[in-house]
Amino acid sequence: MKSQLDATDRTLIKQLSIDGRMPVNKLVEHLGVTPPTLYSRMKRMLNSGVLKIAGLIDIFKTEDLIMAIVAFKIVDGTKLEERLEQISKLKQVHSAMVVTGRFDIFIEVVVPEMPALYEFMTKDLPALGDIESCESFVVMKAKNKWVLPKSTNDWFDQV
């Protein structure tokens, strides 16, 4: 079930997406709430999975990490949820999503080097079975990877 977020929740998410280490006193100032209210809202969103606190890495500023987008179509569309669950558990998979269009699933993969991507594509993925076709795209450069796009600004203001 999806969580209902009010304007205060959305403002909190917006502020944390701008600066994930924003001090509590600044957050309560932006939100107009007390620290206990702030903590209770954060706890609720963390427990429901709406919000996650994590250290993020820009792989394009590190050596020896490769990101690829892999798109594939599965043979049996009735097993879409099952395949998504299996694929999302593979250690190389950063995210997995069901999509519309000519493919069924897109995954974002991060590996330490090209041979690891080759092994993933030729051994790990085929071992799951039920893959009709597959296409991979090595990401050469990305911008705004960890920031919500500007198109979501209106979402933050909705009640």
N, C-alpha and C positions, 0 to 999 in steps of 0.2 A: 504494500500500500504506500502511496506517495504521501509525503508529509505536507501539511499546510503551513506555509510560511507567511507571516504578516510583514508589514512594512519594516518593523524593527529588526526582524530576522534577516530580511533582505539587506538592510543597511549594514548590519553586522557582517554579513558575507561580503558585501562590497568593500567595506573597510579592510577586512582581512585579506581580500584578494589584491588590494593595493599594497598593503604592508602586513604580512603574516606575523610580524613581531611587534605590532603596534601595542604600546603599553596600555594596561587596563584603564588608567586615568584618561587617556585620549579616547579610548573606545566608549567609555561611559559618557564622555563629553559629546561625542558625535551622536550617540544614541539617545541621550537624555534619560538614562536609567541608572539605577544604583548598581554597585559592584555585585551584590548577591543576585540581582536580576540578570545581569550580564552572564555570570557563571552558570545560572540555571538554564538560560537559553542556549549557551554553548554546549552544556552537558546534554541537553535534549537533542540538539542537532548532531552532536558527536555520536550519541547512542543510537540514533535512528539512521546513521550513515549518510545524512545530508552533508555533513561537514567532516573533513578529515584534516588533521594537522600532520604535515610531513615535511621533511627536508627534501628540497627539489634540486636536481642537478641539470645543468645545461650541458648535454652531451656534446654539443658542438664546440665547447670550450675545454674539452678533455681529449686526451689522446686515447687511441685504441678502443673507441666505442662506435658502433655502427647502428644506425636506426633504419629500419625498413618497414614499409607498409605492405602487408600481404593481403590480397583479396582472393577469395575462393568461393566456389559454388559447390554445394554438397549434393550428392545423388538423391537422397531421401529428405525432402523438405519437412517431413513430420518429425525428423530428429534434430531440428535446428537448435532447440533449447539444450538438448543433450550435448551436441557438438560444441556449442558456445561455452558451456560449463567445462567440458574437457579441455578445450583449447585455452581458456582463460587460466587454467591451472599449470600450463607449461611454463617452466622457469624463465624462458626467453620472452614471454608475452607480457608486455607492459599494459596493454588494454585490448579488449575484444568487443566487437559490436556487431549486431545484426543490422543490415542496411537494406535500402531499396535499390533497385536497379538490376544489372545483369549478374551481380555477385550476391551471395547470401551473407557473408561475414567478412569484415575487415579486421585485421589485427595489426597492432603496432608492436614490433619486435625490437629489442635492443640486445646486441651481442658484442662480445669483445673484439671480434675480428671477422674478416670475410669467410675463412674456413668454418667458423661457427655458424654463420648464416647458411652456408652451403649444407652443412650437416642438418640444420634445422629443416631446411626446405626438402632435402632428399631422404631424411630418415625419420625425424621426429613427427613432422606433419603427416606424411603418408602412413605412418604407423597407426594413426587414428582411424584410417579407412574412410570410406564414404565420400571422398573428395573427387568431384567430377572434373573441375578445372581450377587452376591456380595461377596467379600472376603476382610478381613481387616488384616493389619499387623502392630502391635505396634512396633514403632522404639525404640530399646533399647539403641542404641549408634550410633552416626554419626560423621564423620570427614569431614572437608572442606565444610561444609554446605553452607557457604555464599561466598566461593571463586570460581572463574571460574577455571575449571580443567586445568591442564597443557596441555592437548590435544588441547586447544584453543590458545596456544602461537603462532602457525603459522597464525591463523586468524588475530591476531593483526598486523602482518607484511604484510598482503595482501593489495593491493591497489585497 
